[in-house]
Amino acid sequence: MSQIDRLVFPSPYPSAALPALSRRRFLALVGTAACALAALPASSQALQGVDTHALDCHEVTVPVVGLPPALDGFTIAQISDTHLSQLGPLEAQVVAAVQAQNPALVVLTGDMVNSGQALPLLAEF
């Protein structure tokens, strides 16, 4: 992938069909969907015996009371704790797994990079 300055995702919903989404509600939705897709577990000495270079995907359905019908089926992909230091086959698997889910929203959480020097890798990822 090349460096991306701006991502624009066309919405499958007419703009009038989407109600205002408060910051609190957005954070609640993202928080409860945090397990939707967890990729690249953090590597540490404490995780000996755990394959820290394996893709770990989970699909979780999160019921939200009072969710507007227009958001029913809204899919969020979460990528977390990649600690990017290079791009390779595992990162390509992550991108392919996310694309296969065709999410409406992709959120990057946790420790995506360990230093500011790795930000160009994150942009390429």
N, CA, C and O of each residue as an XYZ file, in Angstrom:
500
protein
N       0.839     -1.173      0.000
C       0.000      0.000      0.000
C       0.885      1.237      0.000
O       1.971      1.231      0.578
N       0.437      2.251     -0.622
C       1.180      3.496     -0.610
C       0.726      4.354      0.561
O      -0.294      4.076      1.192
N       1.484      5.381      0.838
C       1.135      6.270      1.936
C      -0.205      6.934      1.635
O      -0.450      7.386      0.516
N      -1.060      6.986      2.641
C      -2.408      7.516      2.461
C      -2.517      8.831      3.221
O      -2.241      8.888      4.420
N      -2.914      9.872      2.532
C      -3.106     11.162      3.186
C      -4.497     11.259      3.792
O      -4.673     11.847      4.859
N      -5.471     10.694      3.125
C      -6.850     10.824      3.583
C      -7.643      9.635      3.079
O      -7.523      9.248      1.917
N      -8.444      9.062      3.941
C      -9.304      7.946      3.553
C     -10.731      8.441      3.444
O     -11.214      9.153      4.325
N     -11.398      8.077      2.387
C     -12.802      8.428      2.214
C     -13.551      7.140      1.924
O     -13.266      6.458      0.940
N     -14.505      6.808      2.777
C     -15.299      5.610      2.601
C     -16.712      6.028      2.239
O     -17.352      6.760      2.994
N     -17.208      5.578      1.102
C     -18.592      5.918      0.771
C     -19.532      5.233      1.750
O     -19.342      4.065      2.089
N     -20.525      5.945      2.192
C     -21.491      5.397      3.138
C     -22.593      4.675      2.374
O     -23.095      5.183      1.372
N     -22.969      3.482      2.850
C     -24.086      2.781      2.217
C     -25.430      3.367      2.633
O     -26.473      2.951      2.130
N     -25.406      4.338      3.556
C     -26.626      4.921      4.058
C     -26.758      6.359      3.568
O     -25.770      7.092      3.534
N     -27.953      6.768      3.192
C     -28.144      8.188      2.861
C     -27.850      9.023      4.099
O     -28.161      8.610      5.216
N     -27.260     10.183      3.909
C     -26.860     10.998      5.057
C     -28.040     11.341      5.957
O     -27.862     11.484      7.166
N     -29.215     11.473      5.409
C     -30.381     11.799      6.226
C     -30.803     10.625      7.109
O     -31.488     10.820      8.114
N     -30.398      9.406      6.741
C     -30.805      8.230      7.502
C     -29.969      8.048      8.759
O     -30.364      7.305      9.657
N     -28.821      8.715      8.839
C     -27.965      8.556      9.994
C     -28.262      9.636     11.026
O     -28.162     10.828     10.733
N     -28.627      9.216     12.232
C     -28.855     10.207     13.274
C     -27.518     10.737     13.776
O     -26.473     10.137     13.527
N     -27.554     11.848     14.475
C     -26.329     12.391     15.068
C     -25.781     11.365     16.044
O     -26.529     10.792     16.837
N     -24.493     11.136     15.988
C     -23.843     10.153     16.847
C     -22.968     10.926     17.819
O     -21.970     11.529     17.425
N     -23.345     10.907     19.083
C     -22.582     11.652     20.075
C     -21.237     10.988     20.311
O     -21.053      9.805     20.023
N     -20.309     11.758     20.832
C     -18.971     11.224     21.141
C     -19.093     10.079     22.132
O     -18.425      9.056     21.988
N     -19.948     10.248     23.143
C     -20.129      9.207     24.157
C     -20.647      7.919     23.533
O     -20.159      6.833     23.847
N     -21.644      8.039     22.642
C     -22.214      6.846     22.007
C     -21.194      6.180     21.083
O     -21.080      4.955     21.045
N     -20.451      7.010     20.336
C     -19.418      6.481     19.453
C     -18.383      5.702     20.256
O     -18.026      4.581     19.893
N     -17.901      6.295     21.345
C     -16.901      5.617     22.172
C     -17.467      4.339     22.787
O     -16.757      3.342     22.920
N     -18.741      4.372     23.161
C     -19.369      3.166     23.709
C     -19.441      2.069     22.648
O     -19.169      0.903     22.932
N     -19.809      2.451     21.423
C     -19.873      1.462     20.338
C     -18.503      0.888     20.030
O     -18.348     -0.324     19.881
N     -17.516      1.755     19.937
C     -16.160      1.290     19.643
C     -15.639      0.443     20.796
O     -15.002     -0.587     20.578
N     -15.910      0.878     22.014
C     -15.443      0.121     23.170
C     -16.041     -1.271     23.243
O     -15.336     -2.239     23.526
N     -17.329     -1.374     22.991
C     -17.961     -2.694     23.063
C     -17.600     -3.566     21.873
O     -17.704     -4.791     21.938
N     -17.175     -2.932     20.785
C     -16.766     -3.708     19.613
C     -15.263     -3.963     19.603
O     -14.719     -4.432     18.604
N     -14.601     -3.662     20.696
C     -13.142     -3.766     20.756
C     -12.630     -5.170     20.454
O     -11.499     -5.338     19.998
N     -13.448     -6.161     20.703
C     -13.009     -7.531     20.443
C     -13.379     -8.002     19.035
O     -13.160     -9.166     18.697
N     -13.928     -7.122     18.223
C     -14.364     -7.521     16.887
C     -13.208     -8.059     16.063
O     -13.343     -9.068     15.371
N     -12.107     -7.401     16.138
C     -10.931     -7.897     15.416
C      -9.704     -7.471     16.183
O      -9.366     -6.288     16.217
N      -9.039     -8.419     16.796
C      -7.800     -8.118     17.508
C      -6.673     -8.774     16.722
O      -6.699     -9.975     16.450
N      -5.705     -7.979     16.371
C      -4.625     -8.507     15.547
C      -3.280     -8.244     16.199
O      -3.097     -7.270     16.929
N      -2.378     -9.110     15.925
C      -0.997     -8.963     16.358
C      -0.868     -8.761     17.861
O      -0.698     -7.634     18.325
N      -0.947     -9.840     18.618
C      -0.802     -9.694     20.066
C       0.542     -9.063     20.415
O       1.531     -9.267     19.711
N       0.575     -8.304     21.492
C       1.814     -7.634     21.900
C       2.883     -8.664     22.229
O       2.602     -9.682     22.861
N       4.105     -8.396     21.798
C       5.196     -9.307     22.113
C       5.877     -8.828     23.385
O       6.141     -7.638     23.553
N       6.154     -9.752     24.261
C       6.881     -9.432     25.478
C       7.501    -10.701     26.020
O       7.134    -11.807     25.624
N       8.432    -10.534     26.918
C       9.086    -11.687     27.528
C       8.065    -12.524     28.307
O       8.216    -13.741     28.409
N       7.040    -11.886     28.850
C       6.033    -12.593     29.640
C       5.195    -13.550     28.804
O       4.541    -14.440     29.348
N       5.210    -13.374     27.491
C       4.380    -14.207     26.628
C       5.162    -15.359     25.999
O       4.820    -15.813     24.907
N       6.184    -15.827     26.663
C       6.952    -16.946     26.121
C       6.028    -18.143     25.948
O       5.206    -18.440     26.815
N       6.172    -18.814     24.834
C       5.302    -19.941     24.528
C       4.066    -19.530     23.760
O       3.310    -20.391     23.308
N       3.839    -18.233     23.601
C       2.717    -17.723     22.818
C       3.276    -17.197     21.516
O       4.266    -16.465     21.516
N       2.659    -17.559     20.411
C       3.125    -17.090     19.106
C       2.705    -15.646     18.929
O       1.549    -15.359     18.618
N       3.652    -14.733     19.130
C       3.343    -13.309     19.027
C       3.387    -12.821     17.589
O       3.201    -11.632     17.331
N       3.630    -13.717     16.661
C       3.640    -13.354     15.243
C       2.512    -14.070     14.510
O       2.647    -14.462     13.351
N       1.402    -14.228     15.213
C       0.239    -14.896     14.638
C      -0.934    -13.929     14.603
O      -1.078    -13.070     15.472
N      -1.747    -14.082     13.608
C      -2.949    -13.269     13.480
C      -4.029    -13.866     14.366
O      -4.288    -15.068     14.312
N      -4.650    -13.039     15.170
C      -5.685    -13.482     16.099
C      -6.956    -12.690     15.801
O      -7.055    -11.518     16.167
N      -7.932    -13.322     15.139
C      -9.168    -12.637     14.739
C     -10.348    -13.184     15.532
O     -10.456    -14.387     15.773
N     -11.219    -12.281     15.928
C     -12.450    -12.653     16.629
C     -13.597    -11.869     16.023
O     -13.482    -10.665     15.794
N     -14.690    -12.541     15.768
C     -15.898    -11.852     15.315
C     -16.881    -11.864     16.464
O     -17.229    -12.924     16.986
N     -17.327    -10.684     16.857
C     -18.211    -10.542     18.003
C     -19.416     -9.712     17.586
O     -19.268     -8.625     17.026
N     -20.596    -10.223     17.858
C     -21.816     -9.457     17.635
C     -22.131     -8.727     18.927
O     -22.228     -9.339     19.991
N     -22.291     -7.418     18.828
C     -22.531     -6.595     20.009
C     -23.942     -6.017     19.925
O     -24.203     -5.136     19.106
N     -24.853     -6.507     20.768
C     -26.193     -5.929     20.768
C     -26.152     -4.553     21.437
O     -25.574     -4.394     22.513
N     -26.763     -3.574     20.798
C     -26.810     -2.217     21.337
C     -28.279     -1.823     21.459
O     -28.982     -1.681     20.458
N     -28.728     -1.650     22.691
C     -30.111     -1.268     22.938
C     -30.353      0.125     22.359
O     -29.571      1.045     22.596
N     -31.426      0.275     21.607
C     -31.791      1.566     21.046
C     -30.987      1.963     19.820
O     -31.022      3.121     19.404
N     -30.275      1.030     19.245
C     -29.487      1.335     18.041
C     -30.430      1.690     16.899
O     -31.388      0.963     16.638
N     -30.167      2.794     16.221
C     -31.023      3.148     15.084
C     -30.984      2.042     14.022
O     -29.923      1.474     13.762
N     -32.120      1.738     13.413
C     -32.166      0.677     12.404
C     -31.142      0.869     11.280
O     -30.649     -0.108     10.717
N     -30.826      2.116     10.956
C     -29.863      2.374      9.881
C     -28.471      1.846     10.216
O     -27.658      1.623      9.318
N     -28.194      1.644     11.507
C     -26.873      1.146     11.910
C     -26.873     -0.355     12.195
O     -25.840     -0.908     12.572
N     -28.003     -1.016     12.022
C     -28.057     -2.461     12.224
C     -27.127     -3.141     11.229
O     -27.233     -2.916     10.023
N     -26.235     -3.955     11.720
C     -25.281     -4.641     10.854
C     -24.020     -3.844     10.599
O     -23.154     -4.287      9.845
N     -23.895     -2.672     11.213
C     -22.693     -1.839     11.063
C     -21.490     -2.630     11.565
O     -21.487     -3.100     12.703
N     -20.485     -2.777     10.735
C     -19.328     -3.599     11.069
C     -18.123     -2.727     11.358
O     -17.782     -1.828     10.588
N     -17.475     -3.015     12.502
C     -16.263     -2.301     12.896
C     -15.128     -3.317     12.966
O     -15.262     -4.363     13.601
N     -14.016     -3.007     12.315
C     -12.815     -3.831     12.443
C     -11.836     -3.073     13.314
O     -11.568     -1.894     13.085
N     -11.307     -3.750     14.309
C     -10.338     -3.133     15.206
C      -8.994     -3.823     15.024
O      -8.901     -5.050     15.036
N      -7.971     -3.023     14.859
C      -6.605     -3.532     14.800
C      -5.883     -2.920     15.986
O      -5.900     -1.704     16.172
N      -5.247     -3.768     16.788
C      -4.670     -3.276     18.023
C      -3.286     -3.858     18.280
O      -2.982     -4.995     17.918
N      -2.464     -3.038     18.915
C      -1.169     -3.469     19.449
C      -0.275     -4.157     18.420
O       0.262     -5.234     18.681
N      -0.117     -3.544     17.266
C       0.731     -4.138     16.229
C       2.215     -3.959     16.518
O       3.030     -4.784     16.104
N       2.571     -2.894     17.221
C       3.982     -2.611     17.507
C       4.808     -2.707     16.227
O       5.856     -3.352     16.210
N       4.342     -2.071     15.161
C       4.986     -2.166     13.853
C       6.452     -1.764     13.911
O       6.805     -0.703     14.426
N       7.293     -2.631     13.374
C       8.704     -2.302     13.196
C       9.126     -2.615     11.767
O      10.181     -2.178     11.307
N       8.289     -3.374     11.077
C       8.504     -3.695      9.666
C       7.182     -4.160      9.084
O       6.258     -4.500      9.822
N       7.092     -4.177      7.765
C       5.910     -4.705      7.089
C       6.314     -5.995      6.394
O       7.314     -6.044      5.678
N       5.524     -7.037      6.615
C       5.851     -8.329      6.033
C       4.599     -9.152      5.807
O       3.502     -8.605      5.697
N       4.760    -10.475      5.736
C       3.625    -11.363      5.450
C       2.501    -11.283      6.486
O       1.324    -11.359      6.130
N       2.856    -11.129      7.760
C       1.811    -11.056      8.785
C       0.959     -9.805      8.614
O      -0.264     -9.861      8.736
N       1.601     -8.687      8.335
C       0.856     -7.442      8.137
C      -0.030     -7.542      6.897
O      -1.135     -7.000      6.874
N       0.456     -8.236      5.868
C      -0.358     -8.464      4.666
C      -1.572     -9.324      5.013
O      -2.655     -9.107      4.469
N      -1.408    -10.304      5.916
C      -2.534    -11.131      6.362
C      -3.560    -10.288      7.111
O      -4.766    -10.483      6.956
N      -3.080     -9.357      7.920
C      -3.984     -8.485      8.675
C      -4.829     -7.664      7.707
O      -6.050     -7.592      7.852
N      -4.184     -7.046      6.721
C      -4.899     -6.229      5.739
C      -5.925     -7.086      4.995
O      -7.065     -6.663      4.802
N      -5.524     -8.282      4.581
C      -6.436     -9.173      3.855
C      -7.618     -9.583      4.732
O      -8.753     -9.642      4.258
N      -7.356     -9.868      6.013
C      -8.437    -10.274      6.927
C      -9.433     -9.138      7.123
O     -10.642     -9.368      7.147
N      -8.932     -7.920      7.261
C      -9.821     -6.771      7.433
C     -10.632     -6.541      6.160
O     -11.845     -6.337      6.221
N      -9.968     -6.575      5.019
C     -10.667     -6.356      3.754
C     -11.726     -7.423      3.514
O     -12.779     -7.127      2.950
N     -11.466     -8.659      3.932
C     -12.435     -9.748      3.742
C     -13.716     -9.503      4.529
O     -14.784     -9.965      4.128
N     -13.624     -8.780      5.648
C     -14.807     -8.485      6.462
C     -15.604     -7.315      5.902
O     -16.759     -7.121      6.281
N     -15.011     -6.534      5.011
C     -15.658     -5.364      4.410
C     -16.315     -4.480      5.481
O     -17.512     -4.203      5.413
N     -15.516     -4.036      6.476
C     -16.096     -3.248      7.557
C     -16.484     -1.847      7.116
O     -15.923     -1.305      6.164
N     -17.449     -1.268      7.818
C     -17.845      0.116      7.569
C     -16.859      1.077      8.222
O     -16.729      2.227      7.801
N     -16.160      0.597      9.258
C     -15.222      1.426     10.007
C     -14.052      0.571     10.455
O     -14.243     -0.556     10.911
N     -12.839      1.099     10.328
C     -11.641      0.433     10.845
C     -11.049      1.350     11.905
O     -10.798      2.527     11.647
N     -10.828      0.807     13.101
C     -10.218      1.585     14.171
C      -8.881      0.967     14.540
O      -8.743     -0.254     14.612
N      -7.903      1.825     14.772
C      -6.573      1.404     15.187
C      -6.419      1.800     16.649
O      -6.509      2.980     16.988
N      -6.186      0.821     17.511
C      -6.097      1.091     18.943
C      -4.830      0.472     19.509
O      -4.169     -0.329     18.849
N      -4.509      0.838     20.694
C      -3.352      0.241     21.351
C      -2.047      0.787     20.804
O      -2.001      1.867     20.215
N      -1.012      0.038     21.007
C       0.331      0.441     20.607
C       0.590      0.024     19.160
O       1.093     -1.069     18.896
N       0.242      0.902     18.239
C       0.422      0.590     16.819
C       1.902      0.637     16.435
O       2.357     -0.171     15.625
N       2.648      1.567     17.005
C       4.091      1.674     16.777
C       4.757      1.894     18.129
O       4.115      2.332     19.084
N       6.040      1.587     18.201
C       6.773      1.781     19.451
C       7.471      3.132     19.519
O       7.858      3.581     20.597
N       7.632      3.782     18.364
C       8.300      5.082     18.357
C       7.797      5.900     17.180
O       7.220      5.369     16.231
N       8.023      7.191     17.261
C       7.639      8.085     16.180
C       8.360      7.775     14.885
O       7.871      8.116     13.808
N       9.513      7.137     14.972
C      10.264      6.786     13.775
C       9.538      5.753     12.922
O       9.823      5.625     11.731
N       8.594      5.008     13.524
C       7.855      3.984     12.796
C       6.552      4.505     12.194
O       5.810      3.741     11.575
N       6.267      5.788     12.368
C       5.017      6.339     11.820
C       4.902      6.173     10.294
O       3.802      5.916      9.804
N       5.992      6.309      9.529
C       5.863      6.052      8.091
C       5.405      4.617      7.788
O       4.682      4.395      6.817
N       5.821      3.644      8.609
C       5.353      2.272      8.437
C       3.851      2.187      8.692
O       3.127      1.499      7.973
N       3.396      2.888      9.716
C       1.964      2.875     10.024
C       1.169      3.477      8.888
O       0.113      2.958      8.525
N       1.665      4.569      8.320
C       0.977      5.197      7.185
C       0.920      4.242      5.999
O      -0.093      4.173      5.303
N       1.996      3.510      5.767
C       1.997      2.558      4.650
C       1.083      1.376      4.942
O       0.402      0.881      4.044
N       1.062      0.923      6.185
C       0.202     -0.181      6.609
C      -1.248      0.181      6.398
O      -2.134     -0.621      6.695
